[in-house]
Amino acid sequence: MGWLQILTGLDDGVADYPFGRGDIGRYHALVARADERCLDGQTARDMLLDDYADRLGRETSIFGRQMLHRRLRGGGDGGRARALLGAPDLLARVGSICRPLRAAETEIAEHLFGEALPPAPKWVRWLWVLPVAWLASIALAFILPLGWVAAVALTLVLVAIQTAWHERAQEWDRVLLPLRTMLDVHHALGREPDEAGLLTPFVADAPAAGKLRRRFELALGDRVPGQREYRDWLLQANVRRYCATRGALMAHRDNLRRSFELVAALEADCALARHLQGLERFCWAEPAGPLTLQGVVHPLLAQPAPVDFGLAREGEGAFISGQNGVGKSTLLRTVGINLIAARAFGFCYAASARVPLVPVHASMQSEDAMDSGESLYMAELRRARELLALAAQGPAVFIIDEIFRGTNHLESVSAATAVLHALARHHVVIVSSHNLELAPLLRTQLAPFCVEAIEGMVRVRPGVLVDTNGIRLLAGSGFDPAIQRDADIVFAWLSRHARGENAGPPPVLTPENPGQIPVLRQQA
């Protein structure tokens, strides 16, 4: 056990507390400015950012995880993580110093960056009189019988105060532990030898952090087993500690905020460096030129297949087509998560990468909402309005999968063309769709690409899908052959009609056997 563990009262066996998403996101929610260009909630869900953040934040405390969450949504800098990756000895030493932070079971950003804590009641300053008066009443009871009346009355007052304050004081004590640990870590980092200068920001305030830590520590009597309960109920030590430490927090809030952000940022950088140590494929992104990703993979896939994807001109977008199930949505998420990682941390999961460091906004999972009564198409319209509003805030990359599925084909293509055209005027738009008519309609803004599976490997080539497979999948899904034949007949008629040829009257479909309706065949 190191000296830092002795000071904090923690042992080396750290079990990471399972914080909820709300706790992890609270720091970002409190400090994000109204004019800050951050990823919105749907983009985070579409890009699976929570799962990705969990992967990054392994063996990391709530402090570092909150900072990782903040950077994923608001952007950041990966310079120190890159330097730590090149200094494994320093990385190990800093990781050891930060290890006690993982014992925190309460997040403290709410108290440091949220609304001001209310002042303590004025009567608390006289709380020390109660135990003195109680002891005096006990002594008086041996002389005057009426002394027992005073003793009972004072006992009831002590019990009433504990009844009202005991639970909130206990909850506050759970805040004090990570607060003390944070200050201990800050103090230790400021004293740690560092030839690279990565810990320089901690040096100036390290002595102050050590002194401030004493304002929040437990009294010696509270650390003696079996004594704390007596001190709480008789001396009201917990109530006095509650009020005194909350007052100290408000008095030194700026210093505590600065300490929080220094410690959280360094721990996040350590988490990133450890994450990169275990990767076979990553590169530091170049923030210039047209979007180009060579050998890019998705970090959440167990066995990802590298894919090349690039645009010829800066500011150009892409229209992506491909057969059903070939991996178009996976490609979109792969591009999206790499763009987000580049903006947040400076690296991509690729052999090489040139990317714009701008926010990513996505629309990939619009569904019917039974609880709100919102249909699929209304949900898609709402999301389209949100994307157009985000576009007005400045340059961004928009990643959209199957836009406007909830209405008829003609109106779907028409509305999609108008919305995508508006977005692509000033932004990079990457969209996938089975509506192949969108490719010629948006040819001046979106370069066409086709996702193909060749010998088990996914490839992205220029051009539009030619060989569709939607009808062929009917047979593989257990449908009666008559249904597939009818589908082929209708497809041929619609194709001639779309090319402007004389398609003739609409085909009349009949069952294979008169009076019999084709049904699903039993799967083998």
C-alpha positions as CSV (number, residue, x, y, z in Angstrom):
1,M,0.0,0.0,0.0
2,G,1.4,3.4,-1.0
3,W,1.3,6.6,1.0
4,L,-1.5,8.0,-1.1
5,Q,-3.7,5.0,-0.2
6,I,-2.8,5.4,3.5
7,L,-3.9,9.1,3.4
8,T,-7.1,8.4,1.6
9,G,-8.0,5.3,3.6
10,L,-8.2,3.2,0.5
11,D,-6.6,-0.2,-0.2
12,D,-5.1,-1.4,-3.5
13,G,-8.1,-3.6,-4.3
14,V,-10.2,-1.1,-6.3
15,A,-13.6,-2.2,-7.6
16,D,-14.9,0.4,-10.2
17,Y,-18.3,1.7,-9.2
18,P,-21.0,1.2,-11.8
19,F,-22.0,4.9,-12.5
20,G,-25.0,5.6,-14.6
21,R,-25.0,7.5,-17.9
22,G,-26.5,10.5,-16.2
23,D,-23.6,10.7,-13.7
24,I,-21.0,10.3,-16.4
25,G,-22.6,13.0,-18.5
26,R,-23.2,15.5,-15.7
27,Y,-19.9,17.4,-16.0
28,H,-20.5,18.0,-19.7
29,A,-24.1,19.0,-19.1
30,L,-23.0,21.6,-16.5
31,V,-20.1,23.2,-18.3
32,A,-21.2,23.1,-22.0
33,R,-21.9,26.6,-23.2
34,A,-25.1,27.4,-25.1
35,D,-23.1,28.5,-28.1
36,E,-20.8,25.5,-28.0
37,R,-21.0,23.2,-31.0
38,C,-21.4,19.8,-29.5
39,L,-22.8,16.4,-30.7
40,D,-26.4,16.1,-29.9
41,G,-28.1,13.2,-28.1
42,Q,-29.4,11.3,-31.2
43,T,-25.9,11.5,-32.8
44,A,-24.4,10.0,-29.7
45,R,-27.0,7.2,-29.7
46,D,-26.6,6.5,-33.5
47,M,-22.8,6.4,-33.2
48,L,-22.9,4.2,-30.1
49,L,-20.9,6.7,-28.2
50,D,-21.8,5.3,-24.8
51,D,-20.4,1.8,-25.7
52,Y,-17.3,3.4,-27.2
53,A,-16.8,5.6,-24.1
54,D,-17.1,2.4,-21.9
55,R,-14.3,0.9,-24.0
56,L,-12.1,3.9,-23.6
57,G,-12.8,4.3,-19.9
58,R,-11.8,0.8,-18.7
59,E,-10.0,1.0,-15.3
60,T,-10.7,4.7,-15.1
61,S,-12.5,6.6,-12.4
62,I,-15.6,8.8,-12.7
63,F,-13.3,11.8,-13.1
64,G,-11.6,10.5,-16.2
65,R,-14.8,9.1,-17.6
66,Q,-16.6,12.4,-17.3
67,M,-13.8,14.1,-19.1
68,L,-13.8,11.5,-21.9
69,H,-17.6,12.0,-22.3
70,R,-17.0,15.8,-22.4
71,R,-14.4,15.5,-25.2
72,L,-16.4,13.1,-27.3
73,R,-19.2,15.5,-27.5
74,G,-17.4,18.8,-27.5
75,G,-14.0,18.1,-29.0
76,G,-10.6,18.1,-27.4
77,D,-6.8,17.7,-27.8
78,G,-4.8,14.5,-27.9
79,G,-1.4,16.0,-27.5
80,R,-0.7,14.9,-24.0
81,A,-2.1,11.4,-24.6
82,R,0.3,11.1,-27.5
83,A,3.2,12.2,-25.3
84,L,2.2,9.8,-22.5
85,L,2.1,7.0,-25.1
86,G,5.8,7.8,-25.8
87,A,6.6,7.8,-22.1
88,P,5.4,4.5,-20.7
89,D,7.3,4.9,-17.4
90,L,5.6,8.2,-16.7
91,L,2.3,6.7,-17.8
92,A,2.7,3.9,-15.3
93,R,3.6,6.3,-12.5
94,V,0.8,8.6,-13.2
95,G,-1.6,5.7,-13.4
96,S,-0.5,4.5,-10.0
97,I,-1.0,7.9,-8.5
98,C,-4.5,8.3,-10.0
99,R,-5.6,4.8,-9.0
100,P,-7.3,5.8,-5.7
101,L,-9.7,7.9,-7.7
102,R,-11.4,4.7,-8.9
103,A,-12.7,4.1,-5.3
104,A,-15.1,7.1,-5.7
105,E,-18.8,6.0,-5.4
106,T,-20.2,9.6,-5.9
107,E,-19.6,12.1,-8.7
108,I,-18.8,15.6,-7.4
109,A,-19.1,17.7,-10.6
110,E,-22.6,18.6,-9.6
111,H,-21.4,20.2,-6.4
112,L,-18.4,22.0,-8.0
113,F,-20.1,23.2,-11.3
114,G,-23.8,23.2,-10.4
115,E,-25.8,25.7,-8.5
116,A,-24.3,27.3,-5.4
117,L,-24.8,25.3,-2.2
118,P,-27.1,27.1,0.3
119,P,-25.4,28.6,3.4
120,A,-25.5,26.7,6.7
121,P,-28.3,27.7,9.2
122,K,-27.2,30.3,11.7
123,W,-28.0,28.1,14.7
124,V,-25.2,25.6,13.7
125,R,-22.6,27.9,15.1
126,W,-24.2,27.3,18.6
127,L,-24.4,23.5,18.1
128,W,-21.4,22.9,20.4
129,V,-23.5,24.3,23.4
130,L,-26.0,21.3,23.2
131,P,-23.6,18.5,24.3
132,V,-22.1,20.8,27.0
133,A,-25.6,21.6,28.3
134,W,-26.6,17.9,28.1
135,L,-23.6,16.8,30.2
136,A,-24.3,19.6,32.7
137,S,-27.9,18.5,33.0
138,I,-26.8,15.0,33.7
139,A,-24.5,16.2,36.5
140,L,-27.2,18.5,37.8
141,A,-29.7,15.6,38.0
142,F,-27.7,14.0,40.8
143,I,-28.2,17.2,42.8
144,L,-31.7,18.4,41.7
145,P,-34.4,16.0,40.5
146,L,-35.5,18.5,38.0
147,G,-32.2,18.1,36.3
148,W,-33.6,14.9,34.7
149,V,-36.3,17.0,33.0
150,A,-33.6,19.1,31.4
151,A,-31.5,16.0,30.5
152,V,-34.5,14.3,28.8
153,A,-35.4,17.5,26.9
154,L,-31.9,18.0,25.6
155,T,-31.7,14.4,24.7
156,L,-34.8,14.8,22.6
157,V,-33.3,17.9,20.9
158,L,-30.1,15.9,20.0
159,V,-32.2,13.0,18.7
160,A,-34.4,15.4,16.6
161,I,-31.3,17.1,15.0
162,Q,-29.9,13.7,14.1
163,T,-33.2,12.5,12.7
164,A,-33.3,15.5,10.5
165,W,-29.7,15.7,9.4
166,H,-28.1,12.2,9.8
167,E,-29.0,10.9,6.3
168,R,-28.0,14.1,4.4
169,A,-24.7,14.2,6.4
170,Q,-24.0,10.6,5.4
171,E,-24.6,11.4,1.8
172,W,-22.3,14.4,2.0
173,D,-19.6,12.2,3.6
174,R,-19.7,10.1,0.4
175,V,-18.9,13.4,-1.5
176,L,-16.0,14.2,0.8
177,L,-14.1,11.0,0.0
178,P,-13.6,11.6,-3.7
179,L,-13.0,15.3,-3.0
180,R,-10.2,14.5,-0.6
181,T,-8.8,11.9,-3.0
182,M,-8.8,14.4,-5.8
183,L,-6.8,16.9,-3.8
184,D,-4.4,14.2,-2.7
185,V,-3.8,13.2,-6.3
186,H,-3.4,16.8,-7.4
187,H,-0.8,17.3,-4.6
188,A,1.1,14.1,-5.5
189,L,1.2,14.9,-9.2
190,G,2.6,18.3,-8.5
191,R,5.5,16.6,-6.7
192,E,6.1,13.9,-9.2
193,P,9.4,14.1,-11.2
194,D,8.5,14.9,-14.8
195,E,11.3,15.6,-17.3
196,A,8.7,15.9,-20.2
197,G,6.8,18.7,-18.4
198,L,3.5,17.0,-18.8
199,L,2.7,17.5,-15.1
200,T,3.7,21.2,-15.0
201,P,0.1,22.4,-14.7
202,F,-0.1,20.7,-11.3
203,V,3.0,22.2,-9.8
204,A,1.9,25.7,-8.9
205,D,-1.3,24.7,-7.0
206,A,0.0,21.5,-5.5
207,P,0.9,23.0,-2.1
208,A,-2.5,24.7,-2.0
209,A,-4.2,21.5,-2.8
210,G,-2.5,19.8,0.1
211,K,-3.6,22.5,2.5
212,L,-7.1,22.6,1.2
213,R,-7.4,18.9,1.6
214,R,-7.2,19.3,5.3
215,R,-10.3,21.4,5.3
216,F,-12.3,18.3,4.2
217,E,-10.6,15.5,6.2
218,L,-12.3,13.6,9.0
219,A,-11.4,14.5,12.6
220,L,-9.2,12.0,14.4
221,G,-12.1,10.8,16.6
222,D,-14.2,10.1,13.5
223,R,-11.5,7.7,12.3
224,V,-11.4,5.6,15.4
225,P,-13.7,2.5,15.0
226,G,-16.8,2.7,17.2
227,Q,-16.2,6.3,18.1
228,R,-17.8,8.0,15.1
229,E,-21.4,7.1,16.1
230,Y,-21.0,8.5,19.6
231,R,-19.5,11.7,18.3
232,D,-22.4,12.1,15.8
233,W,-25.2,11.5,18.3
234,L,-23.7,13.3,21.3
235,L,-21.4,16.0,19.8
236,Q,-23.3,16.4,16.5
237,A,-20.0,16.0,14.8
238,N,-21.6,15.0,11.5
239,V,-23.9,18.0,11.3
240,R,-21.0,20.4,12.1
241,R,-18.8,18.6,9.6
242,Y,-21.5,18.8,7.0
243,C,-22.0,22.6,7.4
244,A,-18.3,23.4,7.7
245,T,-17.1,21.4,4.7
246,R,-19.9,22.7,2.5
247,G,-19.0,26.2,3.5
248,A,-15.3,25.4,2.7
249,L,-16.3,24.1,-0.7
250,M,-18.1,27.3,-1.6
251,A,-15.3,29.4,-0.3
252,H,-12.7,27.6,-2.4
253,R,-14.9,26.5,-5.3
254,D,-12.7,28.1,-8.0
255,N,-9.6,26.2,-6.8
256,L,-11.6,23.0,-6.5
257,R,-12.9,23.4,-10.0
258,R,-9.4,23.9,-11.4
259,S,-8.1,20.9,-9.5
260,F,-11.0,18.7,-10.8
261,E,-10.4,19.7,-14.4
262,L,-6.6,19.1,-14.2
263,V,-7.0,15.7,-12.5
264,A,-9.8,14.6,-14.8
265,A,-8.1,15.7,-18.0
266,L,-4.8,13.9,-17.0
267,E,-6.6,10.7,-16.1
268,A,-8.6,10.8,-19.4
269,D,-5.3,11.2,-21.3
270,C,-3.9,8.2,-19.4
271,A,-6.9,6.2,-20.4
272,L,-6.4,7.1,-24.0
273,A,-2.7,6.2,-23.9
274,R,-3.5,2.8,-22.4
275,H,-6.2,2.3,-25.0
276,L,-3.8,3.0,-27.8
277,Q,-1.2,0.7,-26.3
278,G,-3.5,-2.2,-26.9
279,L,-4.3,-1.4,-30.6
280,E,-2.9,-3.0,-33.7
281,R,-4.3,-0.2,-35.9
282,F,-4.4,3.5,-35.3
283,C,-2.9,6.7,-36.7
284,W,-2.8,10.4,-35.8
285,A,-5.2,12.3,-37.9
286,E,-4.2,15.0,-40.3
287,P,-6.7,17.9,-40.1
288,A,-6.5,19.0,-43.7
289,G,-7.6,18.2,-47.2
290,P,-10.5,16.1,-48.4
291,L,-11.8,13.3,-46.1
292,T,-9.6,10.3,-46.6
293,L,-9.5,7.1,-44.5
294,Q,-7.1,4.3,-45.5
295,G,-7.6,0.9,-43.9
296,V,-10.2,2.3,-41.5
297,V,-12.0,0.0,-39.0
298,H,-14.7,0.3,-36.3
299,P,-13.3,0.1,-32.8
300,L,-16.2,-1.8,-31.4
301,L,-16.1,-4.7,-33.9
302,A,-14.3,-7.8,-32.6
303,Q,-12.8,-8.7,-36.0
304,P,-13.1,-5.6,-38.2
305,A,-12.2,-5.7,-41.9
306,P,-10.2,-2.6,-43.0
307,V,-11.9,-0.4,-45.6
308,D,-10.6,2.4,-47.8
309,F,-12.9,5.4,-48.1
310,G,-12.1,8.8,-49.5
311,L,-13.5,11.9,-51.2
312,A,-11.8,13.5,-54.2
313,R,-12.5,17.1,-53.3
314,E,-12.6,19.0,-50.0
315,G,-16.2,19.7,-49.0
316,E,-17.6,17.0,-51.3
317,G,-20.1,14.5,-49.9
318,A,-21.0,10.9,-50.8
319,F,-24.0,8.9,-51.8
320,I,-23.6,5.3,-50.8
321,S,-25.5,2.4,-52.2
322,G,-25.2,-1.3,-51.9
323,Q,-27.1,-4.6,-51.6
324,N,-29.2,-5.4,-48.5
325,G,-27.0,-6.5,-45.6
326,V,-23.7,-5.7,-47.3
327,G,-22.6,-3.2,-44.5
328,K,-23.7,0.3,-45.5
329,S,-24.8,1.2,-42.0
330,T,-21.6,-0.2,-40.6
331,L,-19.5,1.9,-43.0
332,L,-21.4,5.0,-42.0
333,R,-20.8,4.3,-38.3
334,T,-17.2,3.5,-39.0
335,V,-16.6,6.8,-40.7
336,G,-18.6,8.7,-38.0
337,I,-16.9,7.2,-35.0
338,N,-13.5,7.9,-36.6
339,L,-14.4,11.5,-37.3
340,I,-15.6,11.9,-33.7
341,A,-12.4,10.3,-32.3
342,A,-10.2,12.6,-34.5
343,R,-12.0,15.7,-33.2
344,A,-12.0,14.5,-29.6
345,F,-8.6,12.9,-29.3
346,G,-6.6,13.4,-32.5
347,F,-6.4,9.8,-33.7
348,C,-8.3,7.5,-36.0
349,Y,-8.6,3.7,-36.2
350,A,-7.0,3.6,-39.6
351,A,-3.6,3.2,-41.4
352,S,-3.8,6.9,-42.4
353,A,-6.4,9.6,-42.1
354,R,-7.1,13.1,-43.3
355,V,-10.3,14.4,-41.8
356,P,-12.1,17.7,-41.1
357,L,-12.1,18.5,-37.4
358,V,-15.8,19.6,-37.2
359,P,-18.8,18.2,-35.4
360,V,-20.6,15.2,-36.7
361,H,-24.4,15.0,-36.8
362,A,-26.2,11.7,-37.6
363,S,-29.6,10.4,-38.3
364,M,-29.7,6.6,-38.5
365,Q,-32.4,5.3,-36.1
366,S,-35.7,7.1,-36.6
367,E,-38.5,4.8,-35.5
368,D,-42.2,5.0,-34.6
369,A,-42.7,6.2,-31.1
370,M,-45.7,4.5,-29.5
371,D,-45.5,6.4,-26.3
372,S,-45.6,9.9,-27.9
373,G,-47.8,8.9,-30.9
374,E,-45.2,10.1,-33.3
375,S,-45.1,8.1,-36.6
376,L,-41.9,7.2,-38.4
377,Y,-42.3,9.9,-41.0
378,M,-43.1,12.6,-38.4
379,A,-40.0,11.5,-36.5
380,E,-37.9,11.7,-39.7
381,L,-39.3,15.2,-40.4
382,R,-38.4,16.3,-36.8
383,R,-34.9,15.0,-37.2
384,A,-34.5,16.7,-40.6
385,R,-35.5,20.0,-39.0
386,E,-33.0,19.4,-36.3
387,L,-30.2,18.7,-38.8
388,L,-31.0,21.9,-40.8
389,A,-30.9,23.9,-37.5
390,L,-27.5,22.4,-36.7
391,A,-26.3,23.2,-40.2
392,A,-26.9,26.8,-39.5
393,Q,-24.4,26.8,-36.6
394,G,-21.4,26.2,-38.8
395,P,-19.3,23.6,-40.7
396,A,-20.2,20.0,-39.9
397,V,-20.3,16.5,-41.3
398,F,-23.8,15.0,-41.7
399,I,-24.1,11.2,-41.7
400,I,-27.6,10.0,-42.7
401,D,-28.9,6.4,-43.2
402,E,-32.1,5.8,-45.3
403,I,-33.7,9.2,-45.1
404,F,-37.5,9.5,-45.2
405,R,-38.5,5.8,-45.2
406,G,-41.9,6.6,-43.7
407,T,-43.7,7.9,-46.8
408,N,-44.4,6.8,-50.4
409,H,-41.5,6.4,-52.8
410,L,-42.1,9.5,-54.9
411,E,-42.5,11.8,-52.0
412,S,-39.6,10.2,-50.2
413,V,-37.2,10.8,-53.0
414,S,-38.5,14.3,-53.5
415,A,-38.2,15.4,-49.9
416,A,-34.8,13.6,-49.5
417,T,-33.4,15.4,-52.5
418,A,-34.5,18.8,-51.2
419,V,-33.2,18.3,-47.6
420,L,-29.9,16.7,-48.7
421,H,-29.3,19.5,-51.3
422,A,-29.8,22.1,-48.6
423,L,-27.4,20.4,-46.2
424,A,-24.7,19.7,-48.9
425,R,-24.5,23.4,-50.0
426,H,-22.1,24.2,-47.2
427,H,-21.4,20.9,-45.4
428,V,-20.0,17.4,-46.0
429,V,-23.0,15.0,-46.3
430,I,-22.6,11.2,-46.4
431,V,-25.8,9.4,-47.0
432,S,-26.8,5.9,-47.8
433,S,-30.1,4.9,-49.4
434,H,-31.9,2.2,-51.4
435,N,-33.5,5.0,-53.4
436,L,-30.9,5.0,-56.2
437,E,-32.7,7.9,-58.0
438,L,-31.0,10.2,-55.4
439,A,-27.6,9.6,-57.0
440,P,-28.2,11.5,-60.3
441,L,-30.4,14.1,-58.6
442,L,-27.5,15.0,-56.2
443,R,-24.6,14.2,-58.6
444,T,-23.1,17.7,-58.3
445,Q,-22.8,17.5,-54.5
446,L,-22.5,13.9,-53.6
447,A,-20.1,11.5,-55.3
448,P,-21.6,8.0,-55.8
449,F,-20.1,5.0,-54.1
450,C,-21.1,1.4,-53.9
451,V,-20.4,-1.0,-51.0
452,E,-19.6,-4.5,-52.2
453,A,-18.7,-7.8,-50.5
454,I,-16.0,-9.5,-52.5
455,E,-14.7,-12.9,-51.2
456,G,-15.8,-12.0,-47.7
457,M,-14.2,-8.6,-47.8
458,V,-16.0,-5.3,-47.9
459,R,-14.9,-2.8,-50.6
460,V,-16.1,0.7,-51.5
461,R,-15.9,1.5,-55.2
462,P,-17.0,4.6,-57.2
463,G,-20.4,4.3,-58.8
464,V,-24.0,3.2,-58.0
465,L,-25.3,-0.2,-57.2
466,V,-26.4,-2.1,-60.4
467,D,-27.1,-5.7,-59.1
468,T,-29.8,-5.3,-56.4
469,N,-30.8,-8.3,-54.2
470,G,-34.0,-7.3,-52.4
471,I,-36.2,-9.7,-54.4
472,R,-33.6,-12.5,-54.4
473,L,-33.7,-12.5,-50.6
474,L,-37.3,-13.5,-50.7
475,A,-36.3,-17.0,-51.6
476,G,-33.7,-17.2,-49.0
477,S,-36.1,-16.0,-46.4
478,G,-38.6,-18.8,-46.9
479,F,-41.2,-17.2,-49.2
480,D,-43.1,-19.3,-51.7
481,P,-41.6,-19.2,-55.2
482,A,-44.8,-17.8,-56.6
483,I,-44.3,-14.7,-54.5
484,Q,-40.8,-14.2,-55.8
485,R,-42.0,-14.6,-59.4
486,D,-44.8,-12.0,-58.9
487,A,-42.2,-9.7,-57.4
488,D,-39.9,-10.1,-60.4
489,I,-42.9,-9.3,-62.7
490,V,-43.7,-6.1,-60.9
491,F,-40.1,-5.1,-60.7
492,A,-39.6,-5.5,-64.5
493,W,-42.8,-3.5,-65.1
494,L,-41.7,-0.7,-62.7
495,S,-38.2,-0.6,-64.2
496,R,-39.5,-0.1,-67.8
497,H,-41.9,2.5,-66.5
498,A,-39.1,4.4,-64.7
499,R,-36.9,4.4,-67.9
500,G,-39.8,6.0,-69.8
501,E,-40.5,3.0,-71.9
502,N,-44.0,1.8,-72.9
503,A,-44.5,-0.6,-69.9
504,G,-48.0,-1.5,-70.8
505,P,-50.8,-1.9,-68.3
506,P,-50.0,-2.9,-64.7
507,P,-49.5,-6.7,-64.4
508,V,-52.3,-8.8,-63.0
509,L,-51.0,-11.2,-60.4
510,T,-52.6,-14.6,-59.8
511,P,-51.8,-17.4,-57.4
512,E,-49.9,-20.3,-58.7
513,N,-53.0,-22.5,-58.2
514,P,-56.4,-20.9,-58.7
515,G,-58.0,-20.2,-55.4
516,Q,-54.8,-20.8,-53.5
517,I,-52.8,-18.0,-51.8
518,P,-49.1,-18.5,-51.7
519,V,-47.8,-18.8,-48.1
520,L,-44.5,-18.8,-46.4
521,R,-42.6,-22.1,-46.7
522,Q,-41.3,-23.7,-43.5
523,Q,-37.7,-22.9,-42.9
524,A,-35.4,-25.9,-42.9
